[in-house]
Amino acid sequence: MNRSAGLRAALAVSACLFAMHAANAETLPVRGVYPAANDEAAALDTIAIEAFGGVDGQAIGIAAGDILRAVSVAGEPWFRIVPASARMDADAVLQGTANAESWRRDSGTREVERCVERDENRDCIREEKRQIPCWDTVVRLEPRIRLVAAEGQLIHAMDAGRETARRYCRDDDPPSRESMISELVDQIAQQLRYDLAPTDRLEDIRVMESRDGLQGDDRNAFREAVRLTKSDRAAACAQWEALEPANPENVSVLFNLGLCAESADELGQAESYYRRALMSSSRADYPNQGLARIEARHRAASQLDAHYGR
């Protein structure tokens, strides 16, 4: 079995195992690989990281290297991260610069109680409400990051700055500029990770609980199936399957059967049910969301194939 096929098999087994566990809400588990934002970047195997420029560039370079080195999909490392000195052996080079600026702005007032009268022992015997001034410390971090292929073409660029603000008042210690910059550095590194590499993700997706259009015993059976999602998901799915022949156009039955199939990694069957659900009710959000997940997983599968050279 090649590496890509083995990865998919591991995900299918994981989905089955998670489907055996109980949940805290009316949900079914869906586990799959979802795509990186950049298809070309996801196909890379080895990335060299140059020393970043700018006052705050080094922090971003280190954070980016750490987070990309830690990326794994179904337990398999995704990238090999090497220093700039080994760039001749890399598929691409990550380079960049970053600088932060900060400023203070007015942020209204805060009401506090102040002692305005004390007794002979200096104990407060009367307080009054007063307004004290407040400010926001604002920090903005501007990165300029480029992922360049070994042959020189640009693969990915990140230029969007990030900003954060923390409020404090006259009685408070001012917020730490350094901790705010560190927060923004982590956000940028995390965004870079999602831009460049797929994500192995487990989600609990809510079933549709509406019983509109169902009659008599079918309404009760549907409600029981929803209840069973907390304890016996296989039984819940079997119950919805039994309801389908008499309710072939019921959007809730069709969507929940699609979710059962998606949870079991039967994406073709799930897609078919979601499309039937949309034909029954084009205004239903859940089937559209299901189709979007499946489309994303197909894109991720293409990234897996490109990454592993299939």
C-alpha positions in Angstrom: 0.0 0.0 0.0 1.5 3.4 -0.9 1.7 6.2 1.6 -1.3 8.2 0.3 -3.6 5.1 0.3 -2.3 4.2 3.8 -3.1 7.6 5.1 -6.7 7.4 3.7 -7.1 3.9 5.2 -6.0 5.2 8.6 -8.5 8.1 8.4 -11.3 5.6 7.6 -10.5 3.5 10.5 -10.3 6.5 12.8 -13.8 7.6 11.6 -15.2 4.2 12.5 -13.6 4.3 15.9 -14.9 7.7 16.7 -18.4 6.7 15.5 -18.5 4.1 18.3 -18.1 6.7 21.1 -21.0 8.6 22.7 -21.5 12.3 22.1 -22.8 15.1 24.3 -25.2 16.5 21.7 -27.3 15.4 18.8 -24.3 15.0 16.5 -22.4 12.6 14.4 -18.6 12.6 14.1 -17.0 13.5 10.8 -13.2 13.1 10.5 -11.3 14.0 7.3 -8.5 15.8 5.7 -9.3 19.4 4.7 -7.3 21.3 2.2 -4.6 23.9 2.5 -5.5 27.3 1.1 -2.6 27.0 -1.4 -2.6 23.8 -3.6 0.9 24.3 -4.9 2.4 24.8 -1.4 0.6 21.7 -0.1 2.4 19.6 -2.7 5.9 20.6 -1.3 7.9 18.2 0.7 10.9 20.2 2.0 11.0 23.9 2.9 14.0 25.9 3.9 13.5 28.9 6.2 15.7 31.9 5.8 16.4 34.3 8.7 13.6 36.9 8.6 14.4 40.6 8.5 12.8 43.5 10.5 12.6 44.1 14.2 10.0 41.4 14.7 10.8 39.2 11.8 13.0 36.7 13.7 10.1 35.9 16.0 7.8 35.1 13.1 10.5 33.0 11.4 11.0 30.9 14.5 7.3 30.5 15.1 6.6 29.6 11.4 9.4 27.0 11.5 8.1 25.5 14.7 4.5 25.2 13.6 5.3 23.9 10.1 7.7 21.3 11.5 4.9 20.1 13.8 2.3 19.6 11.0 1.1 16.1 10.7 -1.8 14.5 8.9 -3.1 11.3 10.4 0.1 11.0 12.3 2.3 11.5 9.3 4.7 14.5 9.2 3.8 16.7 6.3 6.8 19.0 5.8 10.5 18.6 6.3 11.8 21.9 7.5 15.5 22.7 7.0 17.7 25.7 7.6 18.6 28.2 4.9 22.1 26.6 4.6 20.3 23.5 3.2 18.2 25.4 0.7 19.8 23.5 -2.3 18.0 20.4 -1.1 14.6 22.2 -0.5 11.6 22.4 -2.8 11.0 26.0 -1.7 12.3 28.8 0.6 10.3 30.7 3.1 11.6 34.3 3.6 10.2 37.5 5.0 10.3 40.5 7.2 8.1 42.0 9.9 7.8 45.1 12.0 5.3 46.1 14.7 4.1 49.6 15.6 2.0 50.5 18.7 0.1 53.5 19.9 -2.4 54.6 22.6 -5.9 55.9 22.0 -8.6 57.2 24.3 -11.2 54.6 25.4 -13.7 56.5 27.4 -13.9 56.2 31.2 -14.6 53.6 33.9 -16.7 54.2 37.0 -15.0 53.6 40.3 -15.8 54.3 43.9 -13.5 56.7 45.8 -13.3 57.4 49.4 -14.2 61.0 50.1 -14.4 61.0 53.9 -12.5 59.2 56.6 -12.8 59.0 60.3 -10.1 59.7 62.9 -8.7 56.2 62.3 -8.4 56.9 58.6 -11.2 54.3 57.9 -13.4 55.3 55.0 -16.9 56.4 56.1 -18.2 57.8 52.8 -17.6 56.9 49.1 -18.6 58.5 45.9 -18.6 57.3 42.3 -16.0 58.9 40.1 -15.0 58.5 36.4 -11.4 57.7 35.6 -9.9 57.9 32.1 -9.2 54.7 30.1 -7.1 54.0 27.0 -6.5 51.3 24.4 -3.0 50.1 23.7 -3.0 49.1 20.0 -0.3 47.0 18.4 -0.2 46.3 14.7 2.2 43.8 13.1 2.9 44.0 9.4 4.5 40.9 7.9 5.9 40.5 4.4 6.3 36.7 3.8 7.1 34.9 0.6 7.3 31.2 -0.2 9.5 30.9 -3.3 10.1 27.7 -5.3 13.6 26.5 -5.8 13.3 27.6 -9.5 12.4 31.1 -8.4 8.6 31.4 -8.9 6.4 32.8 -6.2 4.2 30.1 -4.6 2.6 32.0 -1.7 2.6 35.5 -0.3 1.3 36.9 3.0 1.0 40.6 3.4 -2.0 41.1 5.5 -1.2 42.9 8.8 -2.8 42.0 12.1 -3.9 44.2 14.9 -4.9 43.8 18.5 -5.9 46.2 21.3 -6.1 45.9 25.1 -8.0 48.4 27.3 -6.7 49.7 30.6 -7.6 52.5 32.9 -5.7 54.9 35.2 -5.6 52.4 38.1 -4.4 49.5 36.0 -0.9 48.4 34.8 -0.5 49.1 31.1 -0.6 46.0 29.0 2.6 44.5 27.8 3.5 45.4 24.3 5.8 42.4 24.0 3.0 39.9 24.9 0.7 41.6 22.4 3.3 41.2 19.7 3.8 37.6 20.7 0.0 37.0 20.3 0.1 38.4 16.8 3.2 36.4 15.9 1.4 33.2 16.9 -1.7 34.2 14.8 0.4 34.8 11.7 2.3 31.5 12.1 -1.0 29.7 12.6 -2.5 31.3 9.4 0.6 30.3 7.5 0.2 26.7 8.6 -3.4 26.6 7.3 -2.3 28.3 4.1 0.4 25.8 3.3 -0.7 22.4 4.7 -3.9 20.4 4.9 -5.6 19.8 8.2 -6.7 16.5 9.7 -9.9 17.5 11.6 -12.5 15.7 13.7 -15.9 17.6 14.0 -19.2 16.8 15.6 -21.8 17.8 13.1 -25.4 18.4 14.3 -28.1 16.3 12.8 -31.3 17.9 11.6 -34.0 17.6 14.3 -37.0 19.1 12.5 -39.8 16.6 12.1 -41.8 18.8 9.6 -43.5 16.6 7.0 -43.4 13.4 9.1 -46.6 11.9 10.3 -47.7 9.6 13.2 -45.3 6.8 14.1 -42.7 8.2 11.7 -42.4 11.4 13.8 -41.9 9.3 17.0 -39.3 7.1 15.2 -37.4 10.1 14.0 -37.3 11.7 17.4 -36.0 8.4 18.8 -33.3 8.3 16.2 -32.2 11.8 17.2 -32.1 10.7 20.8 -30.0 7.6 19.9 -27.2 9.8 18.5 -26.0 10.2 22.1 -25.7 6.5 22.8 -25.9 4.3 19.6 -25.2 6.1 16.4 -25.4 3.0 14.3 -29.0 2.4 15.6 -29.9 6.0 14.9 -28.7 5.7 11.3 -30.5 2.4 10.8 -33.7 4.1 12.1 -33.4 7.0 9.6 -32.7 4.4 6.8 -36.0 2.6 7.8 -37.9 5.9 7.5 -36.6 6.7 4.0 -38.9 4.5 1.8 -42.0 6.2 3.2 -40.4 9.7 3.3 -38.2 9.8 0.2 -38.3 13.6 0.0 -38.1 14.6 3.6 -35.2 17.0 4.0 -34.4 16.0 7.6 -34.3 12.3 6.9 -32.2 12.8 3.7 -29.7 15.1 5.4 -29.3 12.8 8.4 -28.7 9.8 6.1 -26.1 11.9 4.3 -24.5 12.7 7.5 -24.5 9.0 8.5 -22.7 8.3 5.2 -20.2 11.1 5.6 -19.5 9.9 9.2 -18.7 6.5 7.7 -16.4 8.1 5.1 -18.8 7.1 2.3 -18.5 10.5 0.5 -20.2 9.6 -2.7 -23.3 8.3 -0.9 -23.3 11.3 1.4 -23.1 13.7 -1.6 -26.1 12.0 -3.2 -28.2 12.3 -0.1 -27.2 16.0 0.4 -28.2 16.8 -3.2 -31.6 15.1 -2.7 -32.1 17.0 0.5 -31.5 20.3 -1.4 -34.0 19.2 -4.1 -36.5 18.9 -1.3 -35.6 22.2 0.3 -33.3 24.5 -1.5 -33.3 26.8 1.6 -31.8 24.2 3.9 -28.3 25.3 5.1 -27.2 21.9 6.5 -27.0 20.1 3.1 -25.1 23.0 1.5 -22.6 22.8 4.4 -22.3 19.1 3.9 -21.6 19.5 0.2 -19.0 22.2 1.0 -17.2 19.8 3.3 -17.2 17.0 0.7 -15.9 19.4 -2.0 -13.1 20.5 0.4 -12.2 16.9 1.1 -12.0 16.1 -2.6 -9.6 19.0 -3.0 -7.6 17.8 0.0 -7.4 14.3 -1.7 -5.9 16.0 -4.7 -3.3 17.7 -2.5 -2.5 14.4 -0.9 -1.9 12.8 -4.3 0.3 15.8 -5.4 2.3 15.7 -2.2 3.0 12.0 -2.3 3.7 12.0 -6.0 0.7 9.9 -7.2 
